[in-house]
Amino acid sequence: MPPAAPPSSGSRDNGLRQWQGHALVVGCGGIGQALLADLAWRAPGLTLWATSHSGWRPEPGGHLPAERLLPLDLTDDGSLARFSLALQTLAPSLRLVFNTAGLLHGDTLQPEKRLQQVNRQALERLFAVNAFGPLLLARAVEPLLDRTEPVLFASLSARVGSIADNQLGGWYGYRGAKAAQNQLLRCLALEWRRRRPLACVTLLHPGTTATPLSAPFQASVAPERLFSPDRSARQLLDVLERQGPEQSGSFLAWDGSMIPW
């Protein structure tokens, strides 16, 4: 994958380029891979790690050596425990964690258009990945977060998870799971404000991005509102670089604007 374009002039001059330690990107879909490419030059002092549950492998000679791609299933407690133990040896000082894992549709899973399409199994799958996954990831990496330097923990949310902004209904499971993630990570931000005052938790809406997750729904999106993964990654990191402990617990769009809960 070619490197992402440089960040906009809105990024802080003393942003990630000055950071030292380790960074972790969870999920290697389109946005996850683009984040790794952008971080490789934006934050040269951070050693990059990634996880994959999709079988993706980094290209030989790329910015992420194969040995820094770790297996992780956010829906499996055993996988989370093994992952946490591995990181204690490999990346004992995490400065940035960015969760991009998400589930919207699959072979037997489609967003619901009406109540009669709702079923328990689908709800459980959507909540396991989109709501419980980010919080359990935070639990797994918490012992590895640097206590002496600023730390960023970011997770992809979605504007459709906003209760106040919901004017259309439908998509019960996905909307509900993203709204639940927002509440869970808001609680995390408040806890870390007391226990880890240098940490910042941020929920980010990337906009509609040209990835397999949005593929069935892209026809209704205006071309100028459909972002490439590289553009999404660049915009998200531009926003994230402007966040600090004082902003922890924010729900932000790709342009930095606040999204109502």
C-alpha positions as CSV (number, residue, x, y, z in Angstrom):
1,M,0.0,0.0,0.0
2,P,1.4,3.5,-0.8
3,P,2.0,5.8,2.1
4,A,-0.8,8.2,3.0
5,A,-0.5,11.8,2.1
6,P,1.0,14.2,4.7
7,P,-1.3,15.5,7.5
8,S,-3.1,18.8,7.1
9,S,-1.7,22.0,8.5
10,G,-4.2,21.7,11.4
11,S,-2.1,19.0,13.1
12,R,-0.3,20.0,16.2
13,D,3.4,20.9,15.6
14,N,4.3,18.9,18.6
15,G,2.1,15.9,17.7
16,L,2.9,12.3,17.1
17,R,6.2,13.0,15.4
18,Q,7.8,13.6,18.8
19,W,6.4,10.5,20.4
20,Q,8.5,7.5,21.5
21,G,7.3,4.0,22.4
22,H,4.8,1.6,20.7
23,A,1.6,2.0,18.8
24,L,-1.1,-0.6,18.1
25,V,-3.7,-0.7,15.4
26,V,-6.4,-3.4,15.9
27,G,-8.1,-4.6,12.8
28,C,-6.4,-4.6,9.4
29,G,-9.2,-3.7,7.0
30,G,-9.0,-0.8,4.7
31,I,-8.8,1.9,7.4
32,G,-6.5,-0.1,9.6
33,Q,-4.0,-0.7,6.9
34,A,-4.1,3.0,5.9
35,L,-3.6,4.1,9.5
36,L,-0.4,1.9,9.7
37,A,0.9,3.5,6.5
38,D,0.3,7.0,7.7
39,L,1.7,6.3,11.2
40,A,4.9,4.8,9.7
41,W,6.1,8.3,8.7
42,R,3.9,10.5,10.9
43,A,5.2,8.9,14.1
44,P,8.7,7.6,13.3
45,G,9.5,7.1,17.0
46,L,6.6,4.7,17.5
47,T,7.2,1.0,16.8
48,L,4.0,-0.2,15.0
49,W,2.1,-3.3,15.9
50,A,-1.2,-4.6,14.4
51,T,-3.7,-7.4,14.8
52,S,-5.7,-9.2,12.2
53,H,-8.6,-11.6,12.3
54,S,-9.1,-11.6,8.6
55,G,-6.0,-13.4,7.3
56,W,-4.3,-10.2,6.0
57,R,-0.5,-10.3,5.9
58,P,1.8,-7.3,5.5
59,E,3.7,-7.0,2.2
60,P,7.3,-8.1,2.4
61,G,9.6,-5.1,2.9
62,G,6.6,-2.9,4.0
63,H,6.3,-0.6,7.0
64,L,5.0,-3.5,9.2
65,P,7.2,-6.6,9.5
66,A,5.3,-9.8,9.6
67,E,6.4,-10.5,13.2
68,R,4.6,-7.4,14.4
69,L,1.2,-8.7,13.2
70,L,-0.5,-10.5,16.1
71,P,-3.6,-12.7,16.0
72,L,-6.6,-11.4,18.0
73,D,-10.3,-12.2,18.2
74,L,-12.1,-9.5,20.2
75,T,-15.0,-11.9,20.8
76,D,-12.8,-14.6,22.5
77,D,-11.6,-14.1,26.1
78,G,-8.8,-16.6,25.6
79,S,-7.5,-14.8,22.5
80,L,-7.6,-11.5,24.4
81,A,-5.6,-13.0,27.4
82,R,-3.0,-14.5,25.1
83,F,-2.7,-11.2,23.2
84,S,-2.2,-9.2,26.4
85,L,0.5,-11.6,27.7
86,A,2.3,-11.4,24.3
87,L,2.3,-7.6,24.4
88,Q,3.8,-7.5,27.9
89,T,7.0,-8.8,26.4
90,L,6.8,-7.2,22.9
91,A,5.4,-3.8,23.5
92,P,5.6,-2.9,27.2
93,S,5.1,0.9,26.7
94,L,2.0,1.6,24.5
95,R,1.4,5.2,23.6
96,L,-1.3,4.8,21.0
97,V,-4.0,2.2,20.5
98,F,-6.5,2.6,17.6
99,N,-9.3,0.1,17.3
100,T,-10.8,-0.2,13.8
101,A,-12.5,-3.5,14.1
102,G,-16.2,-3.4,13.3
103,L,-19.1,-5.6,12.0
104,L,-22.1,-4.4,10.0
105,H,-23.0,-7.2,7.7
106,G,-22.0,-10.7,6.6
107,D,-23.1,-13.9,4.9
108,T,-26.1,-14.2,7.2
109,L,-26.2,-10.7,8.7
110,Q,-27.8,-7.7,7.2
111,P,-28.9,-4.3,8.7
112,E,-32.5,-4.6,9.8
113,K,-35.1,-2.4,8.0
114,R,-38.0,-3.3,10.3
115,L,-38.6,-4.9,13.7
116,Q,-39.5,-8.4,12.3
117,Q,-36.0,-8.7,10.9
118,V,-34.4,-8.4,14.4
119,N,-33.1,-11.6,15.9
120,R,-31.1,-12.5,19.0
121,Q,-28.1,-14.1,17.3
122,A,-27.4,-11.2,15.1
123,L,-27.7,-8.7,18.0
124,E,-25.3,-10.8,20.0
125,R,-22.7,-10.8,17.2
126,L,-23.0,-7.1,16.6
127,F,-22.7,-6.2,20.2
128,A,-19.8,-8.6,20.7
129,V,-17.7,-6.9,18.1
130,N,-18.9,-3.3,18.1
131,A,-19.6,-2.7,21.8
132,F,-17.9,-5.3,24.0
133,G,-14.8,-5.6,21.8
134,P,-13.4,-2.1,22.3
135,L,-13.9,-2.2,26.1
136,L,-12.4,-5.6,26.5
137,L,-9.5,-4.5,24.3
138,A,-9.0,-1.6,26.7
139,R,-8.9,-4.0,29.6
140,A,-6.3,-6.2,27.8
141,V,-3.9,-3.3,27.0
142,E,-4.4,-1.2,30.2
143,P,-1.4,-2.8,32.0
144,L,0.8,-1.8,29.0
145,L,-0.2,1.9,28.8
146,D,2.6,4.3,29.6
147,R,1.9,6.1,32.9
148,T,4.5,8.8,32.5
149,E,3.6,10.1,29.0
150,P,0.4,11.1,27.2
151,V,-1.5,8.1,25.8
152,L,-4.2,8.0,23.1
153,F,-6.9,5.3,23.0
154,A,-9.2,5.7,19.9
155,S,-11.9,3.5,18.6
156,L,-14.1,3.8,15.4
157,S,-17.7,4.6,16.2
158,A,-20.3,5.8,13.7
159,R,-22.7,8.7,13.4
160,V,-25.6,6.2,13.2
161,G,-24.7,5.3,16.8
162,S,-25.8,8.8,17.9
163,I,-29.2,8.6,19.6
164,A,-29.9,12.4,19.3
165,D,-29.0,12.3,15.6
166,N,-31.2,9.3,14.7
167,Q,-34.0,10.5,12.4
168,L,-34.4,7.4,10.2
169,G,-34.5,4.4,12.5
170,G,-33.7,0.9,11.3
171,W,-30.3,-0.8,11.6
172,Y,-31.3,-1.8,15.2
173,G,-28.3,-3.9,16.0
174,Y,-25.6,-1.8,14.5
175,R,-27.0,1.5,15.8
176,G,-27.5,0.0,19.3
177,A,-24.1,-1.6,19.4
178,K,-22.3,1.6,18.4
179,A,-24.4,3.6,21.0
180,A,-23.4,1.1,23.6
181,Q,-19.7,1.4,22.6
182,N,-20.0,5.2,23.1
183,Q,-21.4,4.8,26.6
184,L,-18.9,2.1,27.6
185,L,-15.9,4.1,26.4
186,R,-17.3,7.3,27.9
187,C,-17.3,5.4,31.3
188,L,-13.7,4.3,30.5
189,A,-12.6,7.9,29.9
190,L,-14.1,9.0,33.2
191,E,-12.3,6.2,35.1
192,W,-9.0,6.8,33.4
193,R,-9.3,10.6,34.1
194,R,-8.9,9.6,37.8
195,R,-6.6,6.6,37.5
196,R,-4.6,7.5,34.3
197,P,-4.7,11.3,34.0
198,L,-2.4,11.4,31.0
199,A,-4.7,9.1,28.9
200,C,-7.2,10.3,26.3
201,V,-10.1,8.2,25.0
202,T,-11.7,9.2,21.7
203,L,-14.6,7.9,19.7
204,L,-14.2,8.7,16.0
205,H,-16.7,8.6,13.1
206,P,-14.6,8.2,9.9
207,G,-17.3,9.1,7.4
208,T,-18.3,6.7,4.7
209,T,-15.2,5.1,3.5
210,A,-14.7,2.9,0.5
211,T,-14.1,-0.4,2.3
212,P,-16.0,-3.8,2.2
213,L,-17.9,-2.7,5.3
214,S,-19.7,0.1,3.4
215,A,-19.7,-1.5,0.0
216,P,-23.4,-2.5,-0.2
217,F,-24.4,1.1,0.8
218,Q,-22.1,3.3,-1.2
219,A,-24.5,3.8,-4.2
220,S,-26.4,6.4,-2.2
221,V,-23.3,8.3,-1.1
222,A,-22.3,11.4,-3.1
223,P,-18.8,10.9,-4.6
224,E,-17.3,13.8,-2.7
225,R,-18.6,12.2,0.6
226,L,-17.1,8.7,-0.1
227,F,-13.6,8.8,1.3
228,S,-10.7,6.5,0.3
229,P,-9.1,4.6,3.2
230,D,-6.0,6.8,2.9
231,R,-8.0,10.0,3.2
232,S,-10.0,8.6,6.1
233,A,-6.8,7.6,8.0
234,R,-5.2,11.0,7.4
235,Q,-8.3,12.9,8.6
236,L,-8.7,10.7,11.7
237,L,-5.1,11.1,12.7
238,D,-5.3,14.8,12.1
239,V,-8.2,14.9,14.6
240,L,-6.6,12.5,17.0
241,E,-3.4,14.6,17.2
242,R,-5.4,17.5,18.5
243,Q,-6.8,15.5,21.4
244,G,-5.4,15.4,24.9
245,P,-6.5,14.4,28.5
246,E,-8.8,17.5,28.7
247,Q,-10.8,16.2,25.7
248,S,-11.0,12.6,26.8
249,G,-14.4,11.0,26.3
250,S,-15.2,13.0,23.1
251,F,-17.3,11.6,20.2
252,L,-15.9,13.3,17.1
253,A,-16.5,13.2,13.3
254,W,-13.7,13.0,10.8
255,D,-13.5,16.8,10.5
256,G,-13.2,17.3,14.3
257,S,-16.8,18.4,14.9
258,M,-18.6,17.1,17.9
259,I,-21.3,14.5,17.4
260,P,-24.3,14.5,19.9
261,W,-24.6,11.4,22.0
